[in-house]
């Protein structure tokens, strides 16, 4: 196998590791709470500290990759993430564990944007790059489903610390493989300045917004801390926009958002993320509360769907090349909406085999959205691929949190308005929420058909923007 494909393995391993830690901890939380004697607030911050730092620094990580080189920042992120994972696994108290989780978020914010930037550099040929992005996306999809299962297996059969310590051997293998195989173009390593005001304002805006979305339900959406956080996010976002318009070397050329492919692609990607977070979060609750699944069984229930999603994700670039990006992405979002509607028919007496066809349909739909990544990156110059990857991942994270927040509020309000046994009201609220989710995701069908039209394959200009790799 050629060296560049081994480089893809290294990048995919790093992505798998960081995506896995995005949700592996959830199943193990009760065990961690008992072992460390955590408060409820401490328990919440074990999850939130990672997400907050990760989302807040994604654009920073992307811009650092553009300035100092994707390869350099990739290994820096890999080192930070691996060391932080060991610290989390060995933590003996609440403060140490939360700090380690926050440091993991720093590492993940450096790793995630650099993954796509490296793939753009390693695979200058558009066809090969499309295949590489498909494989990378498939690995990410698999990690989302394997996370809860891994967390359940390790926390039930070993010490909970192993859900973090497992990253040490994975990180070591990734580092060795990456050092031997990853090569990047020299002339992409220092294309411009850091734009420190832009980095600062973007980090503040994203961190404040993420905090408000995470804490809004528990603290109250009208409470002073949440309103203050939204205010800080809005002010920092405005300052960021003004800074980017005035600086000679902005992080992001804001005129790109007037480009229908870029802005429409980001919105379509965001709606995908809205659906992904929704189905994992609320259907996992349904499987356990209504059907009596254990946490590990609930995690395992998503694995066939994730495997099918991975297969479709790996082949979807070829599907888009044959039928066009716009119809492919629109079909994917449409299938996701139909699967939501189908799952809304689930009841307390449903069996797993009743739900499996809808899971698989969802997997097919989600896998078809992979060509979006190539389209969004295709409108960015090579010197901005890192920050473009950051923008793409910000869209995923923010819309994912919105999915949990909005659908959670809908489900809670619906359940409060109903009368009857708790299980009856829960099921009705769950079914209603899935229909709302289906309607929201369905909006992405006309959006993608309009924004991505006339794109039958990866844009040819990308091939001239990306330099040939050295070595």
C-alpha positions in Angstrom: 0.0 0.0 0.0 1.3 3.5 -0.9 2.6 5.7 1.9 -0.2 8.3 1.5 -2.8 5.6 2.3 -0.9 4.7 5.4 -1.0 8.4 6.2 -4.8 8.3 5.9 -4.8 5.4 8.4 -2.9 7.6 10.9 -5.2 10.6 10.4 -8.2 8.4 10.7 -6.9 6.8 13.9 -6.4 10.2 15.5 -9.9 11.2 14.4 -11.4 8.0 15.8 -9.7 8.6 19.1 -10.9 12.2 19.5 -14.5 11.4 18.3 -14.6 8.4 20.6 -13.9 10.6 23.6 -16.7 12.9 22.6 -19.2 10.4 23.9 -17.4 7.4 25.5 -17.6 9.0 29.0 -21.4 9.3 29.1 -22.1 5.6 29.9 -19.4 5.5 32.6 -20.6 8.6 34.5 -22.5 6.7 37.3 -19.4 4.5 38.0 -17.1 7.6 38.0 -19.5 9.4 40.4 -19.5 6.5 42.9 -15.8 6.0 42.8 -14.8 9.7 43.2 -17.8 10.8 45.2 -18.6 13.5 42.7 -21.3 16.2 43.0 -23.9 16.5 40.3 -22.2 19.7 39.2 -18.9 18.0 38.9 -20.4 15.2 37.0 -21.9 17.6 34.5 -18.6 19.4 34.0 -16.7 16.1 33.2 -18.7 16.2 30.0 -19.1 19.9 29.5 -15.4 20.8 30.1 -14.4 18.8 27.0 -17.2 20.1 24.7 -16.8 23.7 25.9 -13.0 23.9 25.2 -13.2 21.8 22.0 -15.9 23.9 20.4 -14.4 27.2 21.6 -11.0 26.5 20.1 -11.9 24.8 16.8 -11.3 27.9 14.7 -8.1 28.6 16.6 -6.8 25.1 15.9 -7.7 25.5 12.2 -5.9 28.8 11.9 -2.8 27.5 13.7 -2.7 24.7 11.2 -2.8 27.2 8.3 0.1 29.2 9.8 2.4 26.7 11.4 1.5 23.7 9.1 -1.1 21.0 9.5 1.5 18.3 10.2 3.1 20.3 13.1 -0.2 21.2 14.7 -1.5 17.6 14.2 1.3 16.1 16.2 1.0 18.8 18.8 -2.7 18.0 19.2 -2.0 14.3 19.3 0.5 14.8 22.1 -1.7 17.0 24.1 -4.7 14.7 23.7 -2.8 11.6 24.6 -1.1 13.1 27.7 -4.5 14.5 28.9 -6.1 11.1 28.4 -3.5 9.5 30.7 -4.1 12.3 33.3 -7.8 11.7 33.1 -7.5 7.9 33.4 -5.3 8.3 36.5 -7.3 11.2 38.1 -8.1 10.7 41.8 -10.4 13.6 42.2 -13.0 15.8 40.6 -10.8 18.8 39.9 -8.1 16.8 38.3 -10.5 14.9 36.1 -12.3 18.0 34.9 -9.0 19.8 34.2 -7.8 16.7 32.2 -11.0 16.7 30.2 -10.6 20.4 29.4 -7.0 19.6 28.2 -8.4 16.8 26.1 -10.6 19.4 24.5 -7.5 21.5 23.6 -5.9 18.5 22.0 -9.1 17.6 20.0 -9.5 21.2 18.8 -6.0 21.0 17.3 -6.5 17.5 15.9 -9.9 17.8 14.3 -9.3 20.7 11.8 -5.8 19.5 10.9 -7.2 16.1 9.8 -9.0 17.6 6.8 -6.2 20.0 6.1 -3.8 17.1 5.9 -6.0 15.1 3.7 -6.2 18.0 1.3 -2.4 18.2 1.2 -1.7 14.4 1.1 -4.3 13.8 -1.7 -4.0 16.6 -4.3 -5.9 14.6 -6.8 -9.6 15.4 -6.4 -10.7 11.7 -6.9 -8.3 10.3 -4.4 -9.1 13.1 -2.0 -12.8 12.3 -2.3 -12.1 8.7 -1.4 -9.9 9.7 1.5 -12.5 12.0 2.9 -15.1 9.3 2.6 -13.0 6.8 4.5 -12.2 9.5 7.1 -15.9 10.3 7.5 -16.7 6.6 7.8 -14.3 6.2 10.7 -15.8 9.2 12.4 -19.3 7.8 12.1 -18.1 4.5 13.5 -16.5 6.2 16.5 -19.8 8.0 17.3 -21.6 4.6 17.7 -18.7 2.6 19.3 -18.2 5.3 22.0 -21.2 4.3 24.2 -20.5 0.6 23.7 -16.8 1.0 24.6 -17.7 3.0 27.6 -20.1 0.4 28.8 -17.8 -2.5 28.3 -14.8 -0.9 30.0 -16.7 0.6 32.9 -18.6 -2.7 33.6 -15.5 -5.0 33.3 -12.5 -2.9 34.3 -11.7 0.4 36.2 -13.4 3.4 34.6 -10.0 5.0 34.0 -9.5 2.7 31.0 -12.0 4.6 28.9 -9.3 7.3 28.8 -6.1 5.2 29.2 -7.0 3.2 26.1 -6.0 6.4 24.2 -2.3 5.9 25.2 -1.6 2.9 22.9 -3.8 4.3 20.1 -1.9 7.6 20.4 1.5 6.0 20.4 0.7 3.9 17.3 -0.8 6.9 15.5 2.3 9.0 16.3 4.7 6.4 14.9 2.7 5.8 11.8 2.2 9.5 11.3 5.9 10.4 11.6 6.7 7.7 9.0 4.0 8.5 6.5 2.6 12.0 6.7 4.2 14.5 4.3 3.0 18.0 3.6 3.9 20.7 1.1 6.6 23.0 2.4 5.1 26.2 0.9 1.9 25.8 2.9 3.6 26.0 6.3 3.6 29.8 6.8 1.1 31.5 4.6 0.2 34.4 6.8 -0.2 35.9 10.3 -2.1 34.6 13.2 -4.7 37.4 13.5 -4.7 37.3 17.3 -7.7 39.5 17.7 -9.7 37.3 15.4 -8.5 34.2 17.3 -9.4 35.7 20.6 -12.9 36.9 19.7 -13.8 33.7 17.9 -12.8 31.6 21.0 -14.8 33.8 23.3 -17.9 33.8 21.1 -17.9 30.0 20.6 -17.1 29.3 24.3 -19.8 31.6 25.5 -22.4 30.2 23.1 -21.5 26.6 23.9 -21.7 27.3 27.6 -25.2 28.9 27.2 -26.4 25.9 25.2 -25.0 23.3 27.6 -26.2 25.0 30.8 -29.4 26.7 29.6 -31.8 23.9 30.5 -30.5 23.4 34.1 -29.9 27.1 35.0 -33.0 28.4 33.1 -33.0 30.1 29.8 -34.0 33.4 31.3 -31.4 33.3 34.1 -28.7 36.0 34.4 -25.8 33.7 33.7 -27.3 32.3 30.5 -28.5 35.6 29.2 -25.1 37.0 30.0 -23.4 34.2 28.1 -25.6 34.8 25.1 -24.8 38.5 25.3 -21.0 37.8 25.5 -21.3 35.5 22.5 -23.2 38.1 20.5 -20.7 40.9 21.4 -17.7 38.8 20.7 -19.1 37.6 17.4 -19.8 41.2 16.3 -16.2 42.1 17.3 -14.9 39.2 15.4 -16.8 40.2 12.2 -15.5 43.8 12.5 -12.0 42.6 13.0 -12.1 40.3 10.0 -13.4 43.0 7.8 -10.7 45.4 8.8 -7.6 43.2 9.0 -5.2 42.7 6.1 -5.0 38.9 6.7 -8.3 37.7 8.2 -8.8 34.2 9.5 -11.9 33.9 7.4 -12.8 35.9 4.3 -16.4 36.8 5.4 -17.3 37.3 1.7 -17.3 33.5 1.4 -20.6 33.4 3.3 -22.1 35.1 0.3 -21.1 32.1 -1.7 -24.2 29.9 -1.9 -22.1 26.7 -1.9 -20.2 27.6 1.2 -23.0 29.0 3.3 -25.6 26.5 2.0 -23.2 23.6 2.5 -22.5 24.7 6.1 -26.3 24.9 6.8 -26.9 21.4 5.3 -24.0 20.0 7.3 -25.4 21.7 10.4 -28.8 20.1 9.9 -27.1 16.7 9.5 -25.4 17.3 12.9 -28.7 18.4 14.4 -30.2 15.0 13.4 -27.2 12.9 14.4 -27.1 14.3 18.0 -30.8 14.1 18.2 -31.1 10.4 17.3 -28.3 9.2 19.5 -29.3 11.2 22.5 -33.1 10.7 22.6 -33.3 7.3 21.1 -30.7 6.0 23.6 -33.0 7.3 26.3 -36.0 5.6 24.6 -34.1 2.2 24.4 -33.3 2.3 28.1 -36.4 3.9 29.6 -39.1 2.3 27.4 -37.5 -1.0 26.1 -35.4 -1.8 29.2 -32.0 -1.9 27.4 -28.9 -1.7 29.6 -26.5 1.2 28.7 -24.2 -1.3 27.0 -27.1 -2.8 25.0 -28.3 0.6 24.0 -24.8 1.5 22.8 -24.6 -1.8 20.8 -27.9 -1.1 19.2 -26.4 1.7 17.2 -23.4 -0.3 15.9 -25.2 -1.9 12.8 -26.4 1.5 11.8 -22.9 3.0 12.2 -21.3 0.2 10.2 -23.8 0.8 7.4 -23.3 4.5 7.6 -19.5 3.9 7.3 -20.0 1.8 4.1 -22.2 4.4 2.5 -19.9 7.2 3.6 -16.9 5.5 1.9 -18.9 5.1 -1.4 -20.9 8.4 -1.4 -18.2 10.4 -3.2 -18.5 8.1 -6.2 -22.3 8.4 -6.0 -22.0 12.2 -6.0 -19.6 12.1 -9.0 -22.2 10.1 -10.9 -25.5 11.9 -9.9 -24.3 15.2 -8.6 -23.6 16.6 -5.1 -26.9 18.4 -4.7 -29.2 15.4 -5.4 -26.9 13.1 -3.3 -27.0 15.4 -0.2 -30.7 16.1 -0.6 -31.4 12.4 -0.8 -29.4 11.8 2.3 -31.2 14.5 4.3 -34.5 13.2 3.0 -33.8 9.6 4.1 -32.8 10.9 7.6 -36.1 12.7 7.9 -38.0 9.6 6.8 -36.1 7.5 9.3 -37.1 10.0 12.1 -40.7 9.7 11.1 -40.5 5.9 11.1 -38.9 5.8 14.5 -41.6 7.9 15.9 -43.9 4.9 15.5 -42.0 3.1 18.2 -43.9 2.0 21.3 -43.2 0.3 24.6 -43.9 -3.1 23.0 -41.6 -2.5 20.0 -38.6 -4.8 19.6 -35.2 -4.0 18.3 -35.9 -5.6 14.9 -38.9 -3.2 14.5 -36.5 -0.3 14.8 -33.5 -1.7 12.9 -34.9 -0.9 9.4 -35.3 2.8 10.4 -31.8 2.8 11.9 -30.3 1.4 8.7 -32.2 4.0 6.6 -30.9 6.7 8.8 -27.3 5.3 8.4 -27.7 5.4 4.6 -29.0 9.0 4.7 -26.2 10.2 7.0 -23.5 8.5 4.9 -24.6 10.3 1.8 -23.7 13.7 3.2 -19.9 13.1 3.0 -19.5 14.9 -0.4 -20.5 18.1 1.5 -17.0 18.2 3.1 -15.3 18.2 -0.3 -17.6 20.9 -1.6 -17.1 23.2 1.5 -13.3 22.8 1.4 -13.3 23.3 -2.3 -14.3 26.9 -2.2 -11.4 27.8 0.2 -7.9 28.5 -1.0 -5.2 26.0 0.1 -3.8 28.5 2.7 -7.2 28.5 4.5 -8.0 24.8 4.5 -7.3 24.5 8.2 -9.6 27.3 9.2 -12.3 26.0 6.7 -12.1 22.7 8.5 -12.6 24.5 11.8 -15.7 26.3 10.4 -17.1 23.0 9.3 -16.6 21.4 12.6 -18.0 24.4 14.5 -21.1 24.0 12.4 -21.3 20.4 13.5 -20.8 21.1 17.2 -23.1 24.1 17.5 -25.9 22.5 15.5 -25.5 19.3 17.4 -25.8 21.2 20.7 -28.8 23.0 19.3 -30.3 19.6 18.4 -30.1 18.4 22.0 -31.2 21.8 23.4 -34.1 22.5 21.1 -35.4 19.0 20.9 -34.9 18.5 24.6 -37.0 21.6 25.3 -39.7 20.4 22.9 -39.8 17.0 24.5 -39.9 18.4 28.1 -42.6 20.9 27.3 -44.7 18.3 25.5 -44.4 15.7 28.3 -45.4 18.4 30.9 -48.5 19.2 28.9 -49.7 15.6 28.8 -51.5 13.6 31.5 -51.4 10.0 32.3 -48.8 7.4 33.4 -45.1 8.6 33.1 -44.3 6.0 30.5 -47.3 7.0 28.4 -46.4 10.7 28.5 -42.7 10.0 27.8 -43.5 7.9 24.7 -45.9 10.5 23.3 -43.4 13.3 23.9 -40.6 11.2 22.3 -42.7 10.5 19.2 -43.7 14.1 18.9 -40.1 15.2 19.2 -39.0 12.9 16.5 -41.6 14.3 14.1 -40.3 17.8 14.9 -36.8 16.7 14.2 -37.9 15.1 10.9 -39.5 18.4 9.8 -36.3 20.4 10.7 -33.9 18.0 8.9 -36.3 18.0 5.9 -35.5 21.8 5.5 -32.1 20.7 4.3 -33.5 19.1 1.2 -34.5 22.3 -0.7 -31.5 24.1 0.9 -29.0 21.6 -0.5 -30.8 21.4 -3.9 -30.5 25.1 -4.3 -27.1 25.8 -2.7 -25.2 22.8 -4.2 -26.8 22.8 -7.7 -24.6 22.4 -10.8 -21.9 20.6 -8.8 -21.5 17.2 -10.4 -18.1 16.4 -9.0 -15.4 18.0 -6.9 -14.6 21.5 -8.1 -11.6 21.5 -10.5 -10.0 24.7 -9.1 -9.1 22.8 -5.9 -6.5 20.8 -7.9 -4.6 23.9 -8.7 -4.8 25.4 -5.3 -3.3 22.5 -3.4 0.5 22.0 -3.8 2.1 18.7 -4.5 3.3 16.9 -1.4 7.1 16.7 -0.7 8.6 13.2 -0.2 
